[in-house]
Amino acid sequence: MMRIPIATYRIQFNPSFTFGDAMEIVPYLADLGISDIYASPIFKARKGSTHGYDVVDPNQLNPDLGGEEGFEALVKMAQKHGIRWLQDIIPNHMAFDYENGMLMDVLENGPDSKYFRFFDMEWDHPYETIRGRLLAPFLGRFGGECLEDGEIQIIYNEPGLTLAYYDLRFPLKIESYLTVFTHRLEILRRQLGSDHPDFVKLLGVLYVLKTLPTGEQPNERYDQIRFIKRVLWELYTKNHEIGGFIDENISIFNGVKGNPESFNLLDTLLAEQFFRLSFWKVATEEINYRRFFNINELICLRVEDENVFNQTHSLIFKLVGEQKLTGLRIDHIDGLYDPAHYLKRMREKAGNLYVVVEKILDPEEELPSLWPIQGTTGYEFLNYLTGIFCKTSNKKALDRIYTRFTGLQSSYEDLVAEKKRLIIGRHMAGDVDSLALLLKTISGRYRHGADITLYGL
C-alpha cells in the first residue's frame, strides 16, 4: 500500500547543516505533526556544495553531510518518531568537475571510456575546434592570455597528470603521457645509462602506453592504465634522477611568463586533449554539451539510456528497497529526453512508491495523464495561493509607481517575451545553433526541406 505524506518539512542539507544537526530537530518536527522529511539532494556533491544539486557521485552519500553513518542514524531516529523520508533526486545532470569520476574518465579516455555515452554531448560537432573534444568553458578570459600568463599548468601526482587552472583540474588524456615523459629522453638515458633497470622499466611502461588496446577490450585497457600509472609513480618517487627529469620536463612544458614561445609545447599538448579549455563566455555562442539551462558547471546525462539509468540510480533503489526512502521528488523532469519513459522505468524499479515531479505547469496546461506519478511539487498551487495575498485593487497605483521609477511603458506580457528572447539570444545562442544543426540534418533528407538554410532555421 502506498504511503502518502500528510505534511512535509523541507530540509536543505549542506556542510553547515548536516545529518547530525537534523537529528536535533526531529522531536520538534514530530511535535509539529510533520509526517515526512522532504530532503534536498543527499548524494555526494562538489566539496563544500551549499545545495547538493551539483552531484559528482550519485551512488555515494555525501560525506560533507555525515556520510552513510550519519544518514543511518538520522533515518533511524526519524522513523522512531513516526517520520518518513521524501527524497529530492536529480536525474538530469551532474557537476562538470574533477570530482566527477565518470566525466573525468571520459576526458582521459575519450571514446574508449566506459562512460563515453553517459553524458549528453555532441562529439562530432561541425566546428573543428570542438570536434572530438568536449568544450570546457571555465577560463576567466581568452585562453591564449591565460596560457601565456602561466595560469594553466601541468601537475603530476599519484592519480596522474592533470592540467590545473587555479582550483580546477582536468586529466590529461592517457596517450599524452608519452609526450611529457619522452621529451628529452636522451638526456635521461645518458644520466642513468641504457642498461639501468629503472630506465629499462621506464621504456617498458612507455611501450605499454604506446600500445594501449582500444575499442572492444575496455577491461584490459583499464588494467593496463592502472599498471602504467602505478609504475610511473613508483619510478618518480623512488628514483631521484627520474623524479628530477620528470619535474624538469613539466617545468619546461609549463613555460616562462614573459616568454610566449616557451608555451608552445603546452599549447600543442592542450590541442591533443579530449577537452578544449576556453573562456567561459564561449559557451554562450559555441557549445557541444547540454547544460542545465545556461549553467556551464552542470552537464546533462543521457538518462534515457538504460545503462545510464541503472548506474546513476543504483543507490536510490537500494535505499528505497530498504524503506529508508519512502517517497521521491524528481528534479527538472522537463529536462529529460523522454519523461514518460523515464517515469515508467522508475515505477518498475521503485514499485508502489509515492512519486512527484518538479514541473512548472502553465495555467492552461495539464499534467500528462500517462505519467505514473502522484502529481507535481505544487508550483501551480502556489500561484493560486500567492494570488490570495495580492490586493488587486492596488494594481493601478503600483503600475504608476513602477512606470514613474523605471520609465518603462511596456506591458508585462511584452516585457516577458523581450527578456526571454534576450536570454535565448545572448546566453543560449550556442544551444539554438545546436538545435538548428540537428534540424538541418533532418530537413536535408526531404525534398521540401532540403533548401531551407541553416540561417533560416
Secondary structure per residue as TSV (DSSP state, phi and psi in degrees):
chain	resnum	aa	ss	phi	psi
A	1	M	-	360.0	132.9
A	2	M	-	-69.5	136.7
A	3	R	-	-96.9	119.2
A	4	I	-	-104.7	125.8
A	5	P	-	-61.2	144.6
A	6	I	S	-96.5	-46.5
A	7	A	S	-146.3	117.7
A	8	T	E	-100.1	153.9
A	9	Y	E	-128.5	116.2
A	10	R	E	-73.8	127.3
A	11	I	E	-116.2	120.8
A	12	Q	-	-93.8	95.7
A	13	F	-	-74.0	144.0
A	14	N	B	-163.0	174.3
A	15	P	T	-58.4	-20.7
A	16	S	T	-92.2	-9.8
A	17	F	B	-142.0	93.8
A	18	T	-	-97.0	-177.7
A	19	F	H	-57.6	-38.8
A	20	G	H	-63.8	-40.7
A	21	D	H	-64.8	-38.9
A	22	A	H	-64.4	-30.4
A	23	M	H	-59.3	-31.4
A	24	E	T	-70.3	-22.5
A	25	I	T	-102.4	-1.7
A	26	V	H	-57.9	-47.9
A	27	P	H	-59.7	-38.4
A	28	Y	H	-63.6	-42.3
A	29	L	H	-62.5	-40.3
A	30	A	H	-62.8	-41.7
A	31	D	H	-63.5	-31.1
A	32	L	H	-72.7	-18.0
A	33	G	T	93.3	18.8
A	34	I	-	-69.7	129.5
A	35	S	-	-93.7	-27.8
A	36	D	E	-144.5	133.7
A	37	I	E	-72.3	129.1
A	38	Y	E	-105.9	100.2
A	39	A	E	-95.7	136.1
A	40	S	-	-63.8	167.5
A	41	P	-	-54.0	133.6
A	42	I	-	-114.9	7.9
A	43	F	E	-89.7	161.5
A	44	K	E	-57.1	119.5
A	45	A	E	-112.1	177.8
A	46	R	S	-55.5	143.8
A	47	K	T	-52.3	126.1
A	48	G	T	82.8	4.9
A	49	S	-	-56.1	134.4
A	50	T	S	-93.0	-5.5
A	51	H	S	-131.0	-27.0
A	52	G	S	87.9	-0.9
A	53	Y	-	-83.4	-7.2
A	54	D	S	-99.0	66.2
A	55	V	E	-69.0	138.8
A	56	V	E	-113.3	-19.6
A	57	D	E	-149.7	103.5
A	58	P	E	-73.6	-6.7
A	59	N	E	-109.7	24.0
A	60	Q	E	-140.4	132.4
A	61	L	E	-71.2	142.5
A	62	N	-	-64.3	115.5
A	63	P	G	-63.6	-26.4
A	64	D	G	-65.6	-20.5
A	65	L	G	-98.1	-9.0
A	66	G	T	125.4	-3.1
A	67	G	H	62.2	-163.3
A	68	E	H	-62.7	-41.5
A	69	E	H	-63.1	-45.4
A	70	G	H	-65.9	-38.9
A	71	F	H	-64.1	-46.1
A	72	E	H	-58.4	-44.0
A	73	A	H	-64.4	-41.5
A	74	L	H	-67.4	-44.2
A	75	V	H	-61.4	-43.3
A	76	K	H	-61.5	-42.4
A	77	M	H	-68.7	-41.4
A	78	A	H	-61.3	-45.6
A	79	Q	H	-63.4	-34.8
A	80	K	H	-61.0	-30.7
A	81	H	T	-95.9	11.1
A	82	G	T	78.0	17.4
A	83	I	-	-103.3	131.6
A	84	R	E	-105.6	-171.2
A	85	W	E	-132.2	116.8
A	86	L	E	-103.0	117.8
A	87	Q	E	-106.7	129.8
A	88	D	E	-78.5	121.5
A	89	I	E	-121.3	157.1
A	90	I	-	-125.5	85.9
A	91	P	-	-79.4	-14.9
A	92	N	S	-81.9	-34.2
A	93	H	E	-152.2	166.7
A	94	M	E	-135.2	172.1
A	95	A	E	-76.7	137.5
A	96	F	-	-84.8	89.3
A	97	D	S	-155.3	153.5
A	98	Y	T	-60.9	-27.6
A	99	E	T	-73.0	-13.9
A	100	N	-	-80.4	92.4
A	101	G	H	-61.0	-36.0
A	102	M	H	-65.2	-44.6
A	103	L	H	-68.8	-40.5
A	104	M	H	-64.2	-32.1
A	105	D	H	-63.5	-37.1
A	106	V	H	-64.6	-43.0
A	107	L	H	-68.2	-27.2
A	108	E	H	-84.2	-34.9
A	109	N	H	-115.5	-8.8
A	110	G	G	58.2	-137.5
A	111	P	G	-60.9	-15.9
A	112	D	G	-86.2	-2.4
A	113	S	S	-72.2	140.1
A	114	K	T	-70.7	-10.3
A	115	Y	T	-106.9	13.6
A	116	F	T	-58.0	-35.8
A	117	R	T	-92.3	7.3
A	118	F	T	-76.6	-31.1
A	119	F	B	-108.0	146.3
A	120	D	-	-84.2	86.8
A	121	M	B	-134.5	150.9
A	122	E	-	-98.1	94.6
A	123	W	T	-72.1	-32.0
A	124	D	T	-99.9	55.3
A	125	H	-	-72.8	144.9
A	126	P	S	-65.9	-25.3
A	127	Y	S	-78.0	125.0
A	128	E	G	-61.3	-33.9
A	129	T	G	-67.5	-20.5
A	130	I	G	-125.2	23.5
A	131	R	T	-85.9	122.0
A	132	G	T	75.3	12.9
A	133	R	S	-142.5	138.2
A	134	L	E	-86.2	127.1
A	135	L	E	-64.0	134.7
A	136	A	E	-122.8	83.8
A	137	P	E	-86.8	77.8
A	138	F	E	-130.6	2.1
A	139	L	E	-78.5	149.2
A	140	G	S	-79.8	-12.0
A	141	R	S	-157.8	-169.5
A	142	F	-	-57.7	141.5
A	143	G	H	-57.4	-41.0
A	144	G	H	-61.5	-37.7
A	145	E	H	-68.0	-44.4
A	146	C	H	-60.9	-41.4
A	147	L	H	-62.8	-52.6
A	148	E	H	-75.4	-11.4
A	149	D	T	-93.8	6.4
A	150	G	T	72.9	21.4
A	151	E	-	-81.5	-19.5
A	152	I	E	-106.1	119.6
A	153	Q	E	-135.2	149.3
A	154	I	E	-83.9	137.0
A	155	I	E	-125.7	140.0
A	156	Y	E	-122.2	126.2
A	157	N	E	-146.5	-172.2
A	158	E	T	-56.7	-41.0
A	159	P	T	-65.1	-19.3
A	160	G	E	133.2	-161.4
A	161	L	E	-89.3	130.6
A	162	T	E	-132.2	156.4
A	163	L	E	-97.5	130.7
A	164	A	E	-112.8	134.7
A	165	Y	E	-127.7	99.1
A	166	Y	T	52.3	-120.0
A	167	D	T	-85.8	-7.3
A	168	L	E	-83.7	147.5
A	169	R	E	-133.4	142.0
A	170	F	E	-137.9	127.0
A	171	P	E	-73.3	138.8
A	172	L	-	-70.0	145.0
A	173	K	-	-62.4	143.1
A	174	I	G	-60.1	-33.9
A	175	E	G	-67.4	-21.7
A	176	S	G	-72.5	-13.7
A	177	Y	H	-58.8	-33.4
A	178	L	H	-59.2	-42.5
A	179	T	H	-60.2	-42.3
A	180	V	H	-77.5	-43.8
A	181	F	H	-81.6	-18.9
A	182	T	S	-98.4	-5.9
A	183	H	T	-62.7	127.8
A	184	R	T	59.3	30.8
A	185	L	H	-60.2	-29.0
A	186	E	H	-61.2	-33.2
A	187	I	H	-64.3	-43.2
A	188	L	H	-66.0	-37.3
A	189	R	H	-58.9	-42.8
A	190	R	H	-69.6	-34.5
A	191	Q	H	-67.4	-47.4
A	192	L	H	-92.6	-31.3
A	193	G	-	95.4	142.5
A	194	S	T	-60.8	-26.4
A	195	D	T	-96.6	1.1
A	196	H	-	-63.2	130.6
A	197	P	H	-54.2	-39.8
A	198	D	H	-71.0	-33.2
A	199	F	H	-69.5	-40.5
A	200	V	H	-62.6	-41.7
A	201	K	H	-62.6	-40.8
A	202	L	H	-61.7	-46.2
A	203	L	H	-60.8	-39.7
A	204	G	H	-63.5	-44.6
A	205	V	H	-71.0	-32.6
A	206	L	H	-66.8	-33.0
A	207	Y	H	-68.1	-41.9
A	208	V	H	-59.4	-41.0
A	209	L	H	-61.6	-37.8
A	210	K	H	-71.0	-22.4
A	211	T	T	-115.0	27.9
A	212	L	-	-57.0	134.9
A	213	P	-	-69.3	147.7
A	214	T	-	-129.1	163.6
A	215	G	S	84.3	-104.9
A	216	E	S	-90.3	7.2
A	217	Q	-	-126.1	60.8
A	218	P	H	-63.0	-41.6
A	219	N	H	-64.8	-41.5
A	220	E	H	-63.9	-40.1
A	221	R	H	-61.5	-47.5
A	222	Y	H	-64.5	-38.3
A	223	D	H	-60.3	-43.6
A	224	Q	H	-68.8	-36.7
A	225	I	H	-64.0	-43.4
A	226	R	H	-60.0	-42.5
A	227	F	H	-62.7	-46.5
A	228	I	H	-59.5	-47.9
A	229	K	H	-64.9	-39.7
A	230	R	H	-65.1	-46.1
A	231	V	H	-67.2	-42.3
A	232	L	H	-61.4	-41.2
A	233	W	H	-67.7	-38.6
A	234	E	H	-62.2	-44.5
A	235	L	H	-63.9	-40.1
A	236	Y	H	-65.2	-41.8
A	237	T	H	-86.3	-23.3
A	238	K	H	-106.0	-18.2
A	239	N	-	-113.8	114.4
A	240	H	H	-60.0	-42.3
A	241	E	H	-65.2	-43.7
A	242	I	H	-67.4	-41.9
A	243	G	H	-59.5	-44.9
A	244	G	H	-65.6	-38.6
A	245	F	H	-61.7	-46.1
A	246	I	H	-65.7	-43.5
A	247	D	H	-59.2	-42.0
A	248	E	H	-68.0	-39.7
A	249	N	H	-59.7	-45.4
A	250	I	H	-62.5	-40.7
A	251	S	H	-61.7	-40.1
A	252	I	H	-64.8	-45.6
A	253	F	H	-62.4	-35.3
A	254	N	H	-72.1	-13.1
A	255	G	-	74.5	176.8
A	256	V	B	-124.9	121.0
A	257	K	T	-58.2	134.2
A	258	G	T	96.2	-9.1
A	259	N	B	-124.5	87.0
A	260	P	G	-54.7	-35.6
A	261	E	G	-63.3	-27.5
A	262	S	G	-70.1	-10.4
A	263	F	G	-97.5	4.7
A	264	N	H	-63.0	-39.3
A	265	L	H	-62.8	-45.0
A	266	L	H	-67.4	-37.6
A	267	D	H	-61.3	-42.9
A	268	T	H	-65.1	-40.1
A	269	L	H	-64.2	-42.3
A	270	L	H	-59.2	-37.7
A	271	A	H	-68.2	-18.3
A	272	E	T	-99.7	6.2
A	273	Q	S	-80.2	165.7
A	274	F	S	-86.1	11.9
A	275	F	E	-141.0	159.5
A	276	R	E	-126.2	110.0
A	277	L	E	-67.6	135.1
A	278	S	E	-148.3	163.4
A	279	F	E	-55.6	137.0
A	280	W	G	-60.0	-27.7
A	281	K	G	-71.9	-17.0
A	282	V	G	-56.7	-36.5
A	283	A	G	-63.2	-20.3
A	284	T	G	-69.2	-25.9
A	285	E	T	-120.6	-23.2
A	286	E	-	-136.9	119.0
A	287	I	-	-154.5	146.3
A	288	N	-	-127.2	24.7
A	289	Y	B	-139.3	153.6
A	290	R	-	-84.4	129.5
A	291	R	E	-103.8	172.5
A	292	F	E	-82.7	106.4
A	293	F	T	52.0	-119.7
A	294	N	T	-117.4	30.7
A	295	I	E	-93.0	107.4
A	296	N	E	-59.5	-31.1
A	297	E	E	-78.3	-1.0
A	298	L	E	-120.9	115.1
A	299	I	E	-105.7	136.6
A	300	C	E	-85.2	152.7
A	301	L	B	-99.8	154.8
A	302	R	-	-94.3	65.1
A	303	V	T	-69.9	-10.5
A	304	E	T	-67.6	-20.6
A	305	D	S	-74.8	126.9
A	306	E	H	-59.5	-37.9
A	307	N	H	-63.9	-42.2
A	308	V	H	-65.6	-44.9
A	309	F	H	-56.3	-51.6
A	310	N	H	-62.9	-43.5
A	311	Q	H	-70.0	-39.4
A	312	T	H	-82.7	-9.1
A	313	H	T	-113.7	7.9
A	314	S	H	-57.1	-50.5
A	315	L	H	-68.7	-36.9
A	316	I	H	-56.5	-49.5
A	317	F	H	-71.2	-27.8
A	318	K	H	-64.6	-45.6
A	319	L	H	-69.0	-33.1
A	320	V	H	-65.2	-45.5
A	321	G	H	-61.0	-31.8
A	322	E	T	-86.4	1.9
A	323	Q	T	61.7	27.4
A	324	K	S	-86.0	-30.6
A	325	L	-	-106.4	123.4
A	326	T	-	-112.2	4.0
A	327	G	E	-165.7	156.2
A	328	L	E	-128.9	139.6
A	329	R	E	-114.5	118.1
A	330	I	E	-96.8	118.9
A	331	D	T	-74.5	139.0
A	332	H	T	48.1	56.8
A	333	I	G	-61.1	-30.5
A	334	D	G	-70.2	-13.1
A	335	G	G	-78.2	-11.2
A	336	L	S	-82.5	152.3
A	337	Y	S	-62.8	-42.0
A	338	D	-	-143.1	83.8
A	339	P	H	-55.3	-41.2
A	340	A	H	-62.8	-43.5
A	341	H	H	-67.5	-39.0
A	342	Y	H	-59.8	-46.8
A	343	L	H	-67.0	-33.2
A	344	K	H	-64.2	-44.8
A	345	R	H	-62.4	-43.4
A	346	M	H	-57.8	-45.7
A	347	R	H	-65.0	-39.7
A	348	E	H	-61.7	-38.3
A	349	K	H	-83.1	-39.3
A	350	A	H	-89.2	-14.4
A	351	G	-	71.3	-147.3
A	352	N	S	-84.1	63.6
A	353	L	-	-105.0	146.3
A	354	Y	E	-69.7	120.7
A	355	V	E	-133.3	127.4
A	356	V	E	-125.8	158.6
A	357	V	E	-122.5	149.3
A	358	E	-	-84.7	105.4
A	359	K	-	-141.8	126.4
A	360	I	-	-88.6	107.8
A	361	L	-	-89.4	133.4
A	362	D	-	-64.3	152.8
A	363	P	T	-52.2	-30.0
A	364	E	T	-98.9	2.1
A	365	E	-	-94.0	141.6
A	366	E	-	-112.1	149.0
A	367	L	-	-64.8	133.5
A	368	P	-	-53.6	126.6
A	369	S	T	-70.3	-19.5
A	370	L	T	-82.3	-10.1
A	371	W	S	-72.8	123.4
A	372	P	-	-82.5	67.7
A	373	I	S	-134.5	173.2
A	374	Q	S	-94.7	-8.4
A	375	G	E	144.9	-163.2
A	376	T	E	-103.9	179.0
A	377	T	-	-79.9	-3.9
A	378	G	S	100.7	20.6
A	379	Y	H	-60.2	-38.4
A	380	E	H	-65.3	-36.0
A	381	F	H	-64.1	-41.8
A	382	L	H	-64.0	-32.7
A	383	N	H	-58.9	-47.2
A	384	Y	H	-66.3	-41.5
A	385	L	H	-62.0	-43.5
A	386	T	H	-60.2	-38.6
A	387	G	H	-58.9	-32.7
A	388	I	H	-61.9	-34.3
A	389	F	T	-93.1	5.8
A	390	C	-	-99.3	122.2
A	391	K	-	-87.0	94.7
A	392	T	G	-65.0	-18.5
A	393	S	G	-67.5	-16.5
A	394	N	G	-91.4	4.4
A	395	K	H	-57.7	-46.8
A	396	K	H	-63.0	-41.2
A	397	A	H	-63.8	-43.2
A	398	L	H	-65.4	-38.9
A	399	D	H	-58.9	-42.9
A	400	R	H	-64.3	-43.7
A	401	I	H	-62.0	-45.7
A	402	Y	H	-61.8	-46.5
A	403	T	H	-65.2	-41.6
A	404	R	H	-64.7	-39.8
A	405	F	H	-74.2	-42.7
A	406	T	H	-93.2	-25.5
A	407	G	-	77.9	7.2
A	408	L	-	-92.9	137.4
A	409	Q	-	-109.4	-3.6
A	410	S	-	-62.8	147.3
A	411	S	-	-73.6	160.0
A	412	Y	H	-57.5	-43.6
A	413	E	H	-62.5	-42.6
A	414	D	H	-66.6	-38.6
A	415	L	H	-64.5	-42.9
A	416	V	H	-60.0	-47.2
A	417	A	H	-61.7	-43.2
A	418	E	H	-61.8	-44.5
A	419	K	H	-73.4	-31.7
A	420	K	H	-64.1	-42.3
A	421	R	H	-65.2	-35.9
A	422	L	H	-60.6	-48.2
A	423	I	I	-62.8	-45.5
A	424	I	I	-63.5	-44.3
A	425	G	I	-75.6	-36.7
A	426	R	I	-95.2	-36.5
A	427	H	I	-107.5	-15.0
A	428	M	S	-131.9	25.8
A	429	A	H	-61.9	-35.2
A	430	G	H	-64.0	-36.7
A	431	D	H	-68.4	-39.7
A	432	V	H	-62.3	-43.3
A	433	D	H	-59.1	-43.0
A	434	S	H	-61.2	-42.6
A	435	L	H	-65.3	-40.9
A	436	A	H	-63.0	-39.4
A	437	L	H	-64.7	-39.0
A	438	L	H	-63.0	-44.1
A	439	L	H	-62.6	-38.7
A	440	K	H	-62.8	-40.4
A	441	T	H	-60.2	-41.2
A	442	I	H	-74.0	-48.4
A	443	S	H	-63.8	-30.2
A	444	G	T	-65.7	-13.0
A	445	R	T	-86.4	-8.6
A	446	Y	S	-124.4	144.0
A	447	R	T	-61.0	-33.1
A	448	H	T	-85.9	-5.5
A	449	G	T	-117.2	-10.2
A	450	A	T	-62.9	-29.1
A	451	D	T	-92.8	2.4
A	452	I	-	-79.4	123.4
A	453	T	-	-80.1	162.3
A	454	L	T	-60.7	-42.6
A	455	Y	T	-61.2	-41.1
A	456	G	T	-63.0	-42.0
A	457	L	-	-65.1	360.0
